[in-house]
Amino acid sequence: MKVVVLTGPESTGKSWLAAGIQQQFGGLRVDEYVRWFIEQNPRDTCLADIPEIVRGQLQWEDAARAQQPRLLILDTHLLSNILWSQTLFGDCPSWLESELLARHYDLHLLLSPEQIDWTDDGQRCQPDLRERLAFYHSTREWLERHRQPLQIIQGDWAQRQAQAFESVRTLLAG
């Protein structure tokens, strides 16, 4: 089983690319639990919600891993939960990083916020490119510091799709 994670700031095409990768290569896709959580709990999310959100994301991921698909596509993983918790609340449960590092991921597709427009969907909160760039750089720094396999995805929508598809094609061929 090969595990691909789409990561980076909001409004960069992660969900769109996850669906496209699944359509192109098959496999099993795990969506972003926090979106479901917010829809079920229409209130401001707080630091106390983070453990429940993380447990939900892990349950979805573990259920998908148990099916042993040839390709597992994760629309997000715990790194986003860690960084959003720090961004929004200035803190994060200490156990999240070790939980993340205990799992194996074959490839992280890190999406840049540049060269595309931000789109409001009712759950997003960083319309300022500088904020999204800071989130992008924090994501990249963490992945590099922890020697996680990554491919940067950038450009317009067609370029992003081509880069992501080529990265997954190479992973599956290897």
Secondary structure, DSSP 4 states (H G I P E B T S, - for coil): -EEEEEESSTTSSHHHHHHHHHHHH--EEE--HHHHHHHHS-S---GGGHHHHHHHHHHHHHHHHHT--SEEEES--HHHHHHHHHHHHS---THHHHHHHTS--SEEEEE-STTS-----SS----SHHHHHHHHHHHHHHHHHTT--EEEE-SSHHHHHHHHHHHHHHHHH-
